[in-house]
Each structure stands twice: as C-alpha cells, then as structure tokens.
Amino acid sequence: MAELDMGLLERQVREAGAFLGPLRAEVGRVLVGQEELVEGLLIGLLTGGHVLVEGVPGLAKTLAIRTLARTIGGSFARLQFTPDLLPADLTGTTIYNPGDHSFTVKRGPLFANIILADEINRAPAKVQSALLEAMQERQVTIGGETHRLPDPFLVMATQNPLEHEGTYPLPEAQVDRFLLKLLVRYPTRREEGAIVARMAHPHAPTAVQPAATLAQVEAASACLDRVYLDPKVHEYILDLVFATRPGCQEELSERQRDARLEGITGLVQVGASPRASLALTLTAKAKAFLAGRAYVLPQDVKEMAPAVLRHRIIPTYEAEAENLTGDDLIRRLLDELRTP
C-alpha cells in the first residue's frame, strides 16, 4: 500500500475513533478496572459480534454493559435467564384486540441496542434457540412475522462457572456463535480498594453522560473494513486456526511447515471452526482501530487469540487428565508457531 494512502487511512481511523477516548473516560468514572472486559465489549460493538462472559457474581459485569449502553446513547435491556423463562419473554408476542378482532405485536426486550443475557446457562433450550436466532440473523419471528432488530445490536451473555449449582453447559453450536469469550477475574487489591472508596455509599455514583452517538459507532464500524491486513498476517491467522484442528497440521503455510506443535498434538478433540478465522480477522482489525492504527500487527492477533479460540476448541480427555485448559493449549500454540 502506498505511503500516501496509508497516511490518509491513519487520519480516517483517528477521526472515526475520536469518540473512544471520551467514552472510555466516562466509563472509567463508574467502573474501576475491568479494562479487558470493556475493550472486549467495544470490539463486539464495532464488529457486530456478541460476547460471552464467564465469572463469579459481583464482578461488575452488569454495571459494565449498562454503563456502555448509556455512554453511546443506546437502549438497554437486561434479561434474567431462569428455568421457567419462555421464548416469548424475549421476543414478544401477539395480543388480540376484541374490539376490532385484530392482533397487534407487543415487542419483547430483545428490541434494544444492548442486551444483557444474565446467567444464560440457566435457561431451557427453547429460550436459548430464540436468542440464537436473534444473535445470528438480527431478527426475531413473532406470530409468523419477521421483525428486524435495531442497529447496532450487541448481546453480552454471562454464565457462571459450570461447577455452580443449577448451571448447564451451552450447546456447542450456540457457543461458537459468540465472537469472544471473556473471563472476568477478581480485581487487584488496589482496584478493590478504589471500588470500596467509590461505591461504598448509600448513593454511589452510577450515572454517566453520553460520550458518543449510535451514528458514531456505526461510522467506526464501517471504518474497520479499511484497516489494512498484510497477507503475512492473514496467513498467520489461518495457521493459528488450522493448527487447532486434529490432522490438519499438514495444511499449514510454508512458513510453519517445520513447526512440530508438540505442545498440542493429541490434546485437542475438536478444533476451531471457520468462524474462528473470521473472528480473529475482525477482532484484530478492531484491536488495531482501538489503538488508533490503520494496520494490523501480529501482536493484535496474538492478544485476541485466547478470547476468540478458548470456547471453540475442546481438549481431549488426556489434556483434562493433565489439568490443561483451552487457554493452556492456546498459549502453547502461540509459542510454537512462528510470528510474522
């Protein structure tokens, strides 16, 4: 790409992302720490993907997504998933009007820009299927009629660790449709001290002011297409995904042909699907955009790989016997493949 074109592209990226600094500052007025969670939500918002978040209760997951919705001036809905929830509780239903013998549609809470699906792994399969249609097709069906969902549309689904009582694993097909899976960990001692100082009051500050508009978010999302991805980085993304698939190591690029991949051979039962290649490409571009760059670095891919791949690979029984998680296997893979 010509130097002049790259300079122009850099200016376009900086202009399109000018709202990100004030937005993050506004979020930081309420939320302490959790930078990885906020960045993951922003990446999902810009790429049109959805985010699965795992963590124990009380780590500000709800506060983070609600605050983000307010700072962009978008509508927000929180769905508490329970075993007795029905699909119509999400999508809406038709109501009969006896006066004129007609039906009207009452839209459900899914018709919002930002959706919090809280404790999704407590819901029955039918409810999860209704959410899946909304996530994948950006539409819902009510009374045989299809209704489009608003733009932008982001679902952040939270799940408790599976060892908690009353939780069930999500179907693989649904998990694969989440762009990212983020692990929310406990705050540091310094962060928790700041949380206590800020929030341990009867009227703790939770109000934020809009720092961006939905139109700015849409413009930034469109700008991602112009972020430059070098062919070598593109090949690196494909190598990462193909290396997770048992028996597909021979399809690695010429640069990686001598990689032994001893750290993961025989330890992955199911590898990442083609959605992983798409997700790595989109999220790496979004990572570069958030950094104000008009080009993707290999480091962007490496930093996004755990969140993109951890829910798309299934370790073998041998790996579990060695107490190896998906994150452990991804770290080994990143160490063994050559970086462009």
C-alpha contacts under 8 A as a table, 3 or more apart, distances in Angstrom:
res1	aa1	res2	aa2	distance
1	M	5	D	6.73
1	M	6	M	6.74
2	A	5	D	5.24
2	A	6	M	6.32
3	E	6	M	5.06
3	E	7	G	6.19
4	L	7	G	5.13
4	L	8	L	6.32
5	D	8	L	5.11
5	D	9	L	6.09
6	M	9	L	4.91
6	M	10	E	6.08
6	M	294	A	7.31
7	G	10	E	5.10
7	G	11	R	6.48
8	L	11	R	5.24
8	L	12	Q	6.32
9	L	12	Q	5.00
9	L	13	V	6.16
9	L	226	R	7.38
9	L	227	V	7.69
9	L	294	A	6.04
10	E	13	V	5.16
10	E	14	R	6.21
10	E	292	G	7.55
10	E	293	R	6.31
10	E	294	A	5.10
11	R	14	R	5.14
11	R	15	E	6.08
12	Q	15	E	5.15
12	Q	16	A	6.04
12	Q	223	C	7.83
13	V	16	A	5.16
13	V	17	G	6.04
13	V	220	A	7.96
13	V	223	C	6.79
13	V	227	V	7.93
13	V	289	F	6.64
13	V	292	G	6.34
13	V	293	R	6.90
13	V	294	A	6.14
14	R	17	G	5.16
14	R	18	A	5.83
14	R	292	G	5.58
14	R	293	R	7.71
15	E	18	A	5.18
16	A	19	F	7.58
16	A	216	Q	7.31
16	A	219	A	6.59
16	A	220	A	5.16
16	A	223	C	7.01
17	G	20	L	5.56
17	G	220	A	6.20
17	G	289	F	7.31
17	G	290	L	7.17
17	G	292	G	7.15
18	A	21	G	6.61
19	F	22	P	5.71
19	F	23	L	6.10
19	F	211	A	6.99
19	F	212	A	5.96
19	F	216	Q	7.61
20	L	23	L	4.99
20	L	24	R	6.04
20	L	290	L	7.54
21	G	24	R	5.32
21	G	25	A	6.20
22	P	25	A	5.01
22	P	26	E	6.12
22	P	211	A	5.99
23	L	26	E	5.16
23	L	27	V	6.26
23	L	71	T	6.40
23	L	72	I	7.79
23	L	210	P	7.91
23	L	211	A	5.00
23	L	212	A	6.59
24	R	27	V	5.05
24	R	28	G	6.04
25	A	28	G	4.97
25	A	29	R	6.52
26	E	29	R	5.29
26	E	30	V	7.47
26	E	71	T	7.12
26	E	208	V	6.49
26	E	209	Q	7.12
26	E	211	A	6.89
27	V	30	V	5.75
27	V	31	L	5.97
27	V	64	A	7.83
27	V	67	T	6.32
27	V	68	L	6.75
27	V	71	T	7.26
27	V	208	V	7.38
28	G	31	L	4.95
28	G	32	V	6.24
28	G	33	G	7.88
29	R	32	V	7.80
29	R	208	V	7.66
30	V	67	T	7.77
30	V	205	P	6.65
30	V	206	T	5.74
30	V	207	A	7.67
30	V	208	V	7.55
31	L	34	Q	7.49
31	L	60	A	7.71
31	L	63	L	7.43
31	L	64	A	6.70
32	V	191	E	6.37
32	V	194	A	7.07
32	V	195	I	6.23
33	G	187	P	7.13
33	G	191	E	6.33
34	Q	37	L	5.29
34	Q	38	V	6.38
34	Q	184	V	7.64
34	Q	187	P	7.71
35	E	38	V	5.17
35	E	39	E	6.03
36	E	39	E	5.16
36	E	40	G	6.03
37	L	40	G	5.08
37	L	41	L	6.23
37	L	64	A	7.88
37	L	182	L	6.88
37	L	184	V	7.08
38	V	41	L	5.14
38	V	42	L	6.25
38	V	64	A	6.90
39	E	42	L	5.04
39	E	43	I	6.14
40	G	43	I	5.05
40	G	44	G	6.18
40	G	51	V	7.46
40	G	180	L	7.45
40	G	182	L	7.43
41	L	44	G	5.04
41	L	45	L	6.11
41	L	51	V	6.87
41	L	65	I	7.66
41	L	156	M	7.79
42	L	45	L	4.97
42	L	46	L	6.14
43	I	46	L	5.19
43	I	47	T	6.03
43	I	49	G	7.88
43	I	283	T	6.41
43	I	286	A	5.77
43	I	287	K	7.12
44	G	47	T	5.29
44	G	48	G	5.71
44	G	49	G	4.60
44	G	50	H	5.54
44	G	51	V	6.44
44	G	154	L	6.94
44	G	179	L	7.08
44	G	180	L	7.73
45	L	48	G	5.42
45	L	49	G	6.61
45	L	50	H	7.77
45	L	152	P	7.08
45	L	153	F	7.40
45	L	154	L	6.01
45	L	217	V	7.79
45	L	221	S	7.98
46	L	49	G	7.84
46	L	217	V	6.78
46	L	218	E	7.51
46	L	220	A	6.76
46	L	221	S	4.65
46	L	224	L	7.92
46	L	286	A	6.96
47	T	221	S	6.22
47	T	224	L	7.87
47	T	282	L	6.41
47	T	283	T	7.13
47	T	286	A	7.08
48	G	152	P	7.15
48	G	153	F	6.94
48	G	154	L	6.86
48	G	221	S	7.99
49	G	154	L	6.75
49	G	178	F	6.80
49	G	179	L	5.19
49	G	180	L	7.92
50	H	135	M	7.36
50	H	154	L	5.63
50	H	155	V	5.11
50	H	156	M	6.08
50	H	177	R	7.68
50	H	178	F	5.06
50	H	179	L	5.30
50	H	180	L	6.83
51	V	154	L	7.89
51	V	155	V	6.40
51	V	156	M	4.85
51	V	157	A	6.35
51	V	178	F	5.54
51	V	179	L	5.87
51	V	180	L	4.98
51	V	181	K	5.95
51	V	182	L	7.32
52	L	156	M	5.84
52	L	157	A	4.87
52	L	158	T	5.87
52	L	159	Q	7.54
52	L	178	F	6.19
52	L	179	L	7.91
52	L	180	L	6.12
52	L	181	K	4.62
52	L	182	L	6.23
53	V	156	M	7.03
53	V	157	A	6.05
53	V	158	T	4.67
53	V	159	Q	6.33
53	V	181	K	5.68
53	V	182	L	4.80
53	V	183	L	5.95
53	V	184	V	6.92
54	E	158	T	5.70
54	E	159	Q	5.04
54	E	160	N	5.80
54	E	161	P	6.54
54	E	181	K	7.45
54	E	182	L	6.30
54	E	183	L	5.06
54	E	184	V	6.11
55	G	59	L	7.33
55	G	158	T	7.63
55	G	159	Q	6.87
55	G	160	N	5.68
55	G	161	P	6.49
55	G	183	L	6.09
55	G	184	V	5.05
55	G	185	R	6.56
56	V	59	L	6.89
56	V	160	N	5.75
56	V	161	P	6.94
56	V	184	V	7.94
57	P	160	N	7.50
58	G	61	K	7.60
59	L	184	V	7.18
59	L	185	R	7.52
59	L	186	Y	6.80
59	L	187	P	7.93
60	A	63	L	4.98
60	A	64	A	6.00
61	K	64	A	5.22
61	K	65	I	6.54
61	K	158	T	7.88
62	T	65	I	5.48
62	T	66	R	6.10
62	T	116	L	7.31
63	L	66	R	5.25
63	L	67	T	5.91
64	A	67	T	5.27
64	A	68	L	6.22
65	I	68	L	5.11
65	I	69	A	6.29
65	I	114	I	7.67
65	I	116	L	7.14
65	I	156	M	7.51
66	R	69	A	5.19
66	R	70	R	6.40
66	R	76	F	6.80
67	T	70	R	5.17
67	T	71	T	6.23
67	T	206	T	7.96
67	T	208	V	7.02
68	L	71	T	5.18
68	L	72	I	6.51
69	A	72	I	5.56
69	A	73	G	6.25
69	A	74	G	5.18
69	A	75	S	6.53
69	A	76	F	6.09
69	A	113	N	7.77
69	A	114	I	6.15
70	R	73	G	5.06
70	R	74	G	6.15
70	R	75	S	7.65
70	R	76	F	7.93
70	R	208	V	6.77
70	R	209	Q	7.05
70	R	210	P	6.04
71	T	74	G	7.76
71	T	208	V	6.57
71	T	209	Q	5.92
71	T	210	P	4.03
71	T	211	A	5.11
71	T	212	A	6.28
72	I	210	P	5.56
72	I	211	A	6.10
72	I	212	A	4.67
72	I	213	T	4.99
72	I	214	L	6.01
72	I	217	V	7.83
73	G	210	P	5.59
73	G	211	A	7.98
73	G	212	A	6.94
73	G	213	T	5.80
73	G	214	L	6.66
74	G	112	A	7.70
74	G	113	N	5.71
74	G	114	I	6.98
74	G	213	T	7.85
74	G	214	L	6.67
75	S	112	A	5.12
75	S	113	N	5.19
75	S	114	I	6.24
76	F	112	A	5.59
76	F	113	N	6.14
76	F	114	I	4.82
76	F	115	I	5.94
76	F	116	L	7.85
77	A	109	P	5.84
77	A	110	L	7.16
77	A	112	A	6.23
77	A	114	I	6.51
77	A	115	I	5.10
77	A	116	L	6.30
78	R	109	P	7.78
78	R	115	I	5.96
78	R	116	L	4.67
78	R	117	A	6.29
78	R	118	D	7.14
79	L	90	L	7.69
79	L	109	P	7.65
79	L	115	I	7.42
79	L	116	L	5.93
79	L	117	A	4.93
79	L	118	D	5.89
80	Q	117	A	6.34
80	Q	118	D	4.98
80	Q	119	E	6.77
80	Q	120	I	7.89
81	F	85	L	6.53
81	F	117	A	6.77
81	F	118	D	5.88
81	F	119	E	5.71
81	F	120	I	5.53
81	F	121	N	7.74
81	F	122	R	6.00
81	F	123	A	5.27
82	T	85	L	5.50
82	T	119	E	7.88
82	T	122	R	5.45
82	T	123	A	5.12
82	T	124	P	7.87
83	P	122	R	5.91
83	P	123	A	4.91
83	P	124	P	5.72
84	D	123	A	7.55
84	D	124	P	7.60
85	L	89	D	6.69
85	L	123	A	6.75
85	L	124	P	7.38
85	L	127	V	6.91
86	L	89	D	5.35
86	L	90	L	7.39
86	L	126	K	7.45
86	L	127	V	5.89
87	P	90	L	5.48
87	P	91	T	6.35
87	P	126	K	6.45
87	P	127	V	4.67
87	P	130	A	5.85
88	A	91	T	5.02
88	A	92	G	4.80
88	A	93	T	5.77
88	A	108	G	7.28
89	D	92	G	5.96
89	D	108	G	6.42
89	D	109	P	7.75
90	L	108	G	5.24
90	L	109	P	5.72
90	L	110	L	5.71
90	L	127	V	7.85
90	L	130	A	7.68
90	L	131	L	7.64
91	T	107	R	6.38
91	T	108	G	4.57
91	T	109	P	6.75
91	T	110	L	5.83
91	T	111	F	7.80
91	T	130	A	7.48
91	T	140	V	6.37
91	T	141	T	7.51
91	T	142	I	7.01
92	G	105	V	7.35
92	G	106	K	5.51
92	G	107	R	4.40
92	G	108	G	3.80
92	G	109	P	7.44
92	G	142	I	6.72
93	T	105	V	5.91
93	T	106	K	5.44
93	T	107	R	6.62
93	T	108	G	7.40
93	T	142	I	5.92
93	T	143	G	6.95
94	T	103	F	6.05
94	T	104	T	5.48
94	T	105	V	4.45
94	T	106	K	5.91
94	T	142	I	7.01
94	T	143	G	6.30
95	I	103	F	5.38
95	I	104	T	5.30
95	I	105	V	6.23
95	I	106	K	6.87
96	Y	101	H	6.89
96	Y	102	S	5.91
96	Y	103	F	4.53
96	Y	104	T	6.63
97	N	100	D	6.11
97	N	101	H	5.43
97	N	102	S	5.26
97	N	103	F	5.83
97	N	104	T	7.38
98	P	101	H	4.79
98	P	102	S	7.07
99	G	102	S	7.92
105	V	142	I	7.47
107	R	110	L	7.88
107	R	111	F	6.85
108	G	111	F	6.29
109	P	112	A	6.49
110	L	115	I	6.81
110	L	134	A	7.90
110	L	149	L	7.66
111	F	149	L	5.70
111	F	150	P	6.55
112	A	115	I	6.54
112	A	149	L	7.50
112	A	150	P	6.54
112	A	153	F	7.18
113	N	150	P	6.03
113	N	151	D	6.42
113	N	152	P	5.66
113	N	153	F	4.58
113	N	154	L	6.27
114	I	152	P	7.99
114	I	153	F	5.94
114	I	154	L	5.01
114	I	155	V	6.14
114	I	156	M	7.78
115	I	153	F	7.80
115	I	154	L	6.12
115	I	155	V	4.71
115	I	156	M	6.15
116	L	155	V	6.03
116	L	156	M	5.07
116	L	157	A	5.88
116	L	158	T	7.67
117	A	120	I	5.86
117	A	155	V	6.92
117	A	156	M	6.12
117	A	157	A	4.45
117	A	158	T	6.30
118	D	157	A	5.83
118	D	158	T	5.06
118	D	159	Q	6.99
119	E	122	R	5.87
119	E	123	A	7.81
119	E	157	A	7.07
119	E	158	T	5.09
119	E	159	Q	4.54
119	E	160	N	6.36
120	I	123	A	5.76
120	I	128	Q	7.70
120	I	157	A	6.12
120	I	158	T	6.04
120	I	159	Q	5.64
121	N	159	Q	5.74
121	N	160	N	7.52
121	N	167	T	5.52
121	N	168	Y	5.40
121	N	169	P	6.34
121	N	170	L	6.10
122	R	166	G	6.54
122	R	167	T	5.21
122	R	168	Y	6.42
123	A	127	V	6.40
123	A	128	Q	6.68
124	P	127	V	5.67
124	P	128	Q	6.56
125	A	128	Q	5.08
125	A	129	S	6.15
126	K	129	S	5.05
126	K	130	A	6.38
127	V	130	A	5.14
127	V	131	L	6.38
128	Q	131	L	5.09
128	Q	132	L	6.05
129	S	132	L	4.86
129	S	133	E	6.40
130	A	133	E	5.38
130	A	134	A	6.58
130	A	140	V	7.65
131	L	134	A	5.11
131	L	135	M	6.19
132	L	135	M	5.07
132	L	136	Q	6.03
132	L	174	Q	6.59
133	E	136	Q	5.26
133	E	137	E	5.52
133	E	138	R	7.14
133	E	139	Q	6.83
133	E	140	V	6.65
134	A	137	E	5.55
134	A	138	R	4.83
134	A	139	Q	5.06
134	A	140	V	5.64
134	A	149	L	7.70
135	M	138	R	5.65
135	M	139	Q	7.89
135	M	155	V	7.21
135	M	177	R	7.86
136	Q	177	R	7.28
137	E	140	V	7.92
138	R	148	R	6.23
138	R	149	L	5.49
138	R	153	F	7.71
139	Q	146	T	6.61
139	Q	147	H	5.50
139	Q	148	R	4.38
139	Q	149	L	5.20
140	V	146	T	5.76
140	V	147	H	5.45
140	V	148	R	6.68
140	V	149	L	7.37
141	T	144	G	5.94
141	T	145	E	5.38
141	T	146	T	4.50
141	T	147	H	6.21
142	I	145	E	5.33
142	I	146	T	6.49
142	I	147	H	7.45
149	L	153	F	7.21
150	P	153	F	6.05
152	P	214	L	7.28
152	P	217	V	7.85
152	P	218	E	7.05
160	N	164	H	6.62
160	N	167	T	7.28
161	P	164	H	5.90
161	P	167	T	7.93
162	L	165	E	7.80
162	L	167	T	5.80
162	L	168	Y	6.54
162	L	169	P	6.78
163	E	167	T	7.50
164	H	167	T	6.14
170	L	174	Q	6.75
170	L	175	V	6.41
171	P	174	Q	5.42
171	P	175	V	6.35
172	E	175	V	5.08
172	E	176	D	6.07
173	A	176	D	5.35
173	A	177	R	6.81
174	Q	177	R	5.36
174	Q	178	F	7.29
175	V	178	F	5.65
175	V	311	H	6.75
175	V	312	R	7.57
176	D	179	L	7.58
176	D	273	S	7.93
176	D	275	R	7.47
176	D	311	H	7.04
176	D	312	R	6.01
177	R	275	R	7.79
178	F	181	K	6.99
179	L	279	A	5.98
179	L	308	V	6.38
180	L	307	A	5.11
180	L	308	V	4.94
180	L	309	L	7.95
181	K	307	A	5.06
181	K	308	V	6.56
181	K	310	R	6.97
181	K	311	H	6.40
182	L	307	A	5.78
187	P	190	R	7.94
187	P	191	E	5.68
187	P	192	E	5.81
188	T	191	E	5.10
188	T	192	E	6.07
189	R	192	E	5.12
189	R	193	G	6.11
190	R	193	G	5.14
190	R	194	A	6.40
191	E	194	A	5.09
191	E	195	I	6.20
192	E	195	I	4.86
192	E	196	V	6.19
193	G	196	V	5.23
193	G	197	A	6.24
194	A	197	A	5.07
194	A	198	R	6.06
195	I	198	R	5.19
195	I	199	M	5.71
195	I	200	A	7.65
196	V	199	M	5.35
196	V	200	A	5.13
197	A	200	A	6.12
198	R	201	H	7.54
198	R	204	A	6.91
198	R	205	P	7.67
199	M	204	A	4.87
199	M	205	P	7.02
200	A	204	A	6.71
201	H	204	A	5.10
210	P	213	T	7.42
212	A	216	Q	6.46
212	A	217	V	7.53
213	T	216	Q	5.22
213	T	217	V	6.53
214	L	217	V	5.04
214	L	218	E	6.21
215	A	218	E	5.06
215	A	219	A	6.16
216	Q	219	A	5.04
216	Q	220	A	6.10
217	V	220	A	5.11
217	V	221	S	6.13
218	E	221	S	5.03
218	E	222	A	6.30
219	A	222	A	5.14
219	A	223	C	6.31
220	A	223	C	5.00
220	A	224	L	6.74
221	S	224	L	5.51
221	S	225	D	7.91
222	A	225	D	6.10
223	C	226	R	5.52
223	C	227	V	7.12
224	L	227	V	5.32
224	L	282	L	7.97
224	L	285	K	6.33
224	L	286	A	6.53
224	L	289	F	7.06
226	R	294	A	7.53
227	V	285	K	6.12
227	V	288	A	7.84
227	V	289	F	7.36
227	V	293	R	7.88
227	V	294	A	4.79
227	V	295	Y	5.31
227	V	296	V	7.19
228	Y	285	K	7.84
228	Y	294	A	6.04
228	Y	295	Y	4.41
228	Y	296	V	6.28
229	L	233	V	6.54
229	L	234	H	6.62
229	L	285	K	7.63
229	L	295	Y	6.04
229	L	296	V	5.49
230	D	233	V	5.28
230	D	234	H	6.29
230	D	295	Y	7.87
230	D	296	V	7.32
231	P	234	H	4.85
231	P	235	E	6.18
232	K	235	E	5.10
232	K	236	Y	6.22
232	K	340	P	6.34
233	V	236	Y	4.87
233	V	237	I	6.31
233	V	296	V	7.69
233	V	297	L	7.37
233	V	298	P	6.04
233	V	340	P	6.59
234	H	237	I	5.23
234	H	238	L	6.55
234	H	281	T	7.59
235	E	238	L	5.13
235	E	239	D	6.11
235	E	253	S	6.97
236	Y	239	D	4.98
236	Y	240	L	6.22
236	Y	298	P	7.88
236	Y	339	T	7.30
236	Y	340	P	7.06
237	I	240	L	5.22
237	I	241	V	6.48
237	I	277	S	6.43
237	I	280	L	6.78
237	I	281	T	7.16
237	I	301	V	7.17
238	L	241	V	5.25
238	L	242	F	6.02
238	L	252	L	7.87
238	L	277	S	6.29
239	D	242	F	5.21
239	D	243	A	5.87
239	D	252	L	5.42
239	D	253	S	6.57
239	D	256	Q	7.61
240	L	243	A	5.32
240	L	244	T	6.82
240	L	333	L	7.44
240	L	334	L	7.72
240	L	337	L	7.68
241	V	244	T	5.51
241	V	245	R	7.22
241	V	271	G	7.70
241	V	272	A	6.04
241	V	273	S	7.74
241	V	274	P	7.91
241	V	276	A	6.76
241	V	277	S	6.32
242	F	245	R	5.40
242	F	248	C	6.02
242	F	249	Q	6.59
242	F	251	E	7.16
242	F	252	L	6.78
242	F	271	G	7.85
242	F	272	A	7.66
243	A	246	P	7.58
243	A	248	C	6.56
243	A	249	Q	5.41
243	A	252	L	7.15
243	A	261	L	7.93
243	A	333	L	7.69
244	T	264	I	7.95
244	T	268	V	6.88
244	T	270	V	7.87
244	T	271	G	4.77
244	T	272	A	6.21
244	T	313	I	7.24
245	R	248	C	5.54
245	R	249	Q	7.40
245	R	268	V	7.29
245	R	270	V	6.54
245	R	271	G	4.14
245	R	272	A	6.59
246	P	249	Q	7.34
246	P	265	T	7.57
246	P	266	G	7.37
246	P	268	V	6.66
246	P	269	Q	7.08
246	P	270	V	7.24
246	P	271	G	6.74
247	G	250	E	7.34
248	C	251	E	5.55
248	C	252	L	7.56
249	Q	252	L	5.56
250	E	257	R	7.22
252	L	255	R	7.93
252	L	256	Q	5.95
252	L	257	R	6.05
253	S	256	Q	5.44
253	S	257	R	6.26
254	E	257	R	5.20
255	R	258	D	7.70
255	R	338	R	7.54
256	Q	259	A	5.30
256	Q	337	L	6.54
256	Q	338	R	6.56
259	A	336	E	6.68
259	A	337	L	6.38
259	A	338	R	7.97
260	R	336	E	7.63
261	L	264	I	5.88
261	L	265	T	6.07
261	L	333	L	6.85
261	L	336	E	6.04
261	L	337	L	7.65
262	E	265	T	5.29
263	G	329	L	7.23
263	G	332	R	5.72
263	G	333	L	7.08
263	G	336	E	7.81
264	I	267	L	5.19
264	I	268	V	6.68
264	I	329	L	5.97
264	I	332	R	6.93
264	I	333	L	6.90
265	T	268	V	7.09
266	G	269	Q	7.63
266	G	316	T	7.49
267	L	315	P	5.68
267	L	316	T	5.14
267	L	317	Y	7.83
267	L	318	E	6.36
267	L	319	A	5.20
267	L	329	L	8.00
268	V	271	G	6.51
268	V	313	I	6.86
268	V	314	I	5.91
268	V	315	P	4.42
268	V	316	T	5.27
268	V	319	A	7.65
269	Q	313	I	7.49
269	Q	314	I	5.44
269	Q	315	P	5.33
269	Q	316	T	4.81
270	V	312	R	7.94
270	V	313	I	5.50
270	V	314	I	5.05
270	V	315	P	7.17
271	G	312	R	6.69
271	G	313	I	4.76
271	G	314	I	6.75
272	A	275	R	7.67
272	A	276	A	5.93
272	A	309	L	6.72
272	A	312	R	4.95
272	A	313	I	5.40
273	S	276	A	5.58
273	S	277	S	7.56
273	S	312	R	7.10
274	P	277	S	5.27
274	P	278	L	6.62
275	R	278	L	5.07
275	R	279	A	5.95
276	A	279	A	4.93
276	A	280	L	5.95
276	A	308	V	6.50
276	A	309	L	6.68
276	A	312	R	7.49
277	S	280	L	5.23
277	S	281	T	6.23
278	L	281	T	5.26
278	L	282	L	6.20
279	A	282	L	5.18
279	A	283	T	5.87
279	A	308	V	6.60
280	L	283	T	5.27
280	L	284	A	5.86
280	L	301	V	6.57
280	L	304	M	6.82
280	L	305	A	6.73
280	L	308	V	6.43
281	T	284	A	5.32
281	T	285	K	6.32
281	T	301	V	7.71
282	L	285	K	5.23
282	L	286	A	6.22
283	T	286	A	4.86
283	T	287	K	5.95
283	T	301	V	7.89
283	T	304	M	6.72
284	A	287	K	4.95
284	A	288	A	6.27
284	A	296	V	6.38
284	A	297	L	7.99
284	A	300	D	5.18
284	A	301	V	5.24
284	A	304	M	6.56
285	K	288	A	5.14
285	K	289	F	6.14
285	K	295	Y	7.35
285	K	296	V	5.86
285	K	300	D	7.91
286	A	289	F	4.86
286	A	290	L	6.10
287	K	290	L	5.22
287	K	291	A	6.41
287	K	296	V	7.98
287	K	300	D	6.15
287	K	304	M	7.98
288	A	291	A	5.08
288	A	292	G	6.36
288	A	293	R	5.10
288	A	294	A	6.68
288	A	295	Y	6.39
288	A	296	V	5.57
288	A	297	L	7.46
288	A	300	D	6.73
289	F	292	G	4.98
289	F	293	R	5.40
289	F	294	A	6.48
290	L	293	R	7.50
293	R	296	V	7.51
296	V	300	D	6.45
296	V	301	V	7.95
297	L	300	D	5.29
297	L	301	V	7.07
298	P	301	V	5.22
298	P	302	K	6.38
298	P	339	T	6.75
298	P	340	P	6.60
299	Q	302	K	4.94
299	Q	303	E	6.05
300	D	303	E	5.26
300	D	304	M	6.28
301	V	304	M	5.25
301	V	305	A	5.97
302	K	305	A	5.21
302	K	306	P	7.78
302	K	334	L	7.00
303	E	306	P	7.01
304	M	307	A	5.70
304	M	308	V	6.20
305	A	308	V	5.14
305	A	309	L	5.77
305	A	310	R	8.00
305	A	330	I	7.53
306	P	309	L	5.32
306	P	310	R	5.45
306	P	327	D	6.23
306	P	330	I	6.37
306	P	331	R	7.84
307	A	310	R	5.86
307	A	311	H	7.78
308	V	311	H	7.22
308	V	312	R	7.52
309	L	312	R	5.07
309	L	313	I	6.41
309	L	326	G	7.99
309	L	330	I	7.51
310	R	313	I	6.12
310	R	326	G	5.25
310	R	327	D	5.84
310	R	330	I	7.42
311	H	314	I	7.68
311	H	326	G	7.62
313	I	326	G	6.58
314	I	326	G	6.98
315	P	318	E	7.88
315	P	319	A	5.76
315	P	320	E	6.72
315	P	324	L	7.83
315	P	325	T	7.03
315	P	326	G	6.40
316	T	319	A	5.21
316	T	320	E	6.45
317	Y	320	E	5.01
317	Y	321	A	6.03
318	E	321	A	5.02
318	E	322	E	6.46
319	A	322	E	5.11
319	A	323	N	6.34
319	A	324	L	5.17
319	A	325	T	7.41
320	E	323	N	4.76
320	E	324	L	5.45
320	E	325	T	7.01
321	A	324	L	7.51
324	L	327	D	7.97
324	L	328	D	5.78
324	L	329	L	7.06
325	T	328	D	5.14
325	T	329	L	6.56
326	G	329	L	5.17
326	G	330	I	6.21
327	D	330	I	5.03
327	D	331	R	6.19
328	D	331	R	5.23
328	D	332	R	6.38
329	L	332	R	5.09
329	L	333	L	6.17
330	I	333	L	4.96
330	I	334	L	6.18
331	R	334	L	5.16
331	R	335	D	6.24
332	R	335	D	5.11
332	R	336	E	6.21
333	L	336	E	5.20
333	L	337	L	6.17
334	L	337	L	5.62
334	L	338	R	7.99
335	D	338	R	7.73
